């Protein structure tokens, strides 16, 4: 755990939030500032700064995250589609430096945003 990382604190349970999914490797919870009717964050429990910091040995973890996103999307009724976003680095819009994936859906999402 990184001492000042808010997502490490959430993942460890030292900051209370309702988990939609929890495994040995990851947690998922609703975003506090949703940009769509469904906006869920999926994070690894282990601190990884961003996608730019993953290693080949993280393959199983990333697969578990993607499967969790798929199941969450199904549970949330996002049959018509959804978006998965991983902002990476300052120019990529990453504001919390702990790897996290946004599951966004519940309305038509056009790209690029207009």
C-alpha positions as a printed NumPy array, in Angstrom:
array([[  0.   ,   0.   ,   0.   ],
       [  1.178,   3.47 ,  -0.849],
       [  0.676,   5.578,   2.297],
       [ -1.142,   8.534,   0.763],
       [ -2.966,   6.711,  -2.043],
       [ -6.73 ,   7.051,  -1.624],
       [ -7.406,   3.909,  -3.684],
       [ -4.994,   1.882,  -1.526],
       [ -6.926,   3.077,   1.523],
       [-10.24 ,   2.097,  -0.082],
       [ -8.911,  -1.304,  -1.197],
       [ -7.545,  -2.072,   2.279],
       [-10.819,  -1.097,   3.96 ],
       [ -9.349,   1.825,   5.905],
       [-11.703,   4.162,   3.984],
       [-15.241,   2.875,   3.975],
       [-17.087,   2.336,   0.713],
       [-19.54 ,  -0.247,  -0.563],
       [-17.826,  -2.832,  -2.754],
       [-19.845,  -4.155,  -5.671],
       [-17.158,  -6.804,  -6.175],
       [-14.275,  -7.89 ,  -3.961],
       [-11.78 , -10.662,  -4.649],
       [ -8.276, -11.342,  -3.346],
       [ -6.939,  -9.212,  -6.208],
       [ -9.429,  -6.392,  -6.843],
       [-12.351,  -4.287,  -5.678],
       [-15.079,  -2.426,  -7.562],
       [-17.135,   0.49 ,  -6.272],
       [-19.227,   3.383,  -7.568],
       [-17.464,   6.573,  -8.613],
       [-18.209,   9.501,  -6.286],
       [-18.465,  11.855,  -9.284],
       [-20.292,   9.83 , -11.935],
       [-20.302,  11.008, -15.545],
       [-23.101,   8.595, -16.54 ],
       [-25.919,   6.695, -14.816],
       [-23.514,   3.767, -14.325],
       [-19.971,   4.732, -13.364],
       [-18.006,   2.077, -11.491],
       [-14.303,   1.98 , -10.679],
       [-12.439,  -1.336, -10.742],
       [ -9.01 ,  -1.31 ,  -9.1  ],
       [ -6.353,  -3.817,  -8.138],
       [ -5.785,  -4.097,  -4.399],
       [ -2.036,  -3.987,  -4.984],
       [ -0.692,  -0.533,  -5.763],
       [  0.233,  -0.174,  -9.422],
       [  0.594,   3.433, -10.489],
       [ -0.891,   3.156, -14.003],
       [ -1.054,   1.068, -17.164],
       [  2.408,   2.419, -17.948],
       [  3.68 ,   0.548, -14.872],
       [  2.261,  -2.933, -15.461],
       [  4.542,  -5.93 , -15.962],
       [  4.127,  -9.153, -17.928],
       [  3.482, -10.868, -14.585],
       [  0.318,  -8.729, -14.171],
       [ -1.456, -10.538, -17.027],
       [ -3.644, -12.703, -14.787],
       [ -4.629,  -9.687, -12.68 ],
       [ -5.594,  -7.685, -15.765],
       [ -7.616, -10.624, -17.067],
       [ -9.458, -10.86 , -13.751],
       [-10.192,  -7.126, -13.898],
       [-11.616,  -7.392, -17.432],
       [-13.812, -10.359, -16.465],
       [-15.069,  -8.437, -13.419],
       [-15.93 ,  -5.487, -15.689],
       [-17.82 ,  -7.803, -18.046],
       [-19.85 ,  -9.267, -15.155],
       [-20.527,  -5.842, -13.626],
       [-21.757,  -4.547, -16.989],
       [-24.127,  -7.499, -17.24 ],
       [-25.384,  -6.995, -13.662],
       [-25.92 ,  -3.276, -14.347],
       [-28.046,  -3.986, -17.431],
       [-25.625,  -2.495, -19.934],
       [-26.595,  -4.864, -22.765],
       [-26.62 ,  -2.034, -25.32 ],
       [-23.   ,  -1.191, -24.569],
       [-20.593,   0.475, -22.216],
       [-17.19 ,   2.131, -22.149],
       [-14.058,   1.098, -20.24 ],
       [-11.522,   3.865, -19.661],
       [ -8.077,   3.798, -18.046],
       [ -6.593,   7.282, -17.898],
       [ -2.804,   7.038, -17.818],
       [ -0.394,   9.761, -16.739],
       [ -0.914,  13.512, -16.519],
       [ -1.498,  14.024, -20.233],
       [ -3.97 ,  11.122, -20.2  ],
       [ -6.078,  12.759, -17.499],
       [ -5.102,  10.425, -14.636],
       [ -5.922,  12.17 , -11.348],
       [ -5.448,   9.253,  -8.922],
       [ -2.115,   7.516,  -9.434],
       [ -3.33 ,   3.986,  -8.785],
       [ -4.327,   1.845, -11.745],
       [ -8.092,   1.971, -12.17 ],
       [-10.647,   1.272, -14.837],
       [-13.866,   3.242, -15.275],
       [-16.917,   1.221, -16.331],
       [-19.256,   3.828, -17.812],
       [-22.702,   3.253, -19.289],
       [-26.425,   3.71 , -19.022],
       [-26.784,   6.259, -21.811],
       [-25.491,   6.687, -25.331],
       [-21.811,   7.59 , -25.156],
       [-20.511,   9.212, -28.331],
       [-16.803,   9.518, -29.029],
       [-15.29 ,  11.987, -29.166],
       [-17.381,  13.742, -26.537],
       [-19.188,  16.721, -27.969]])
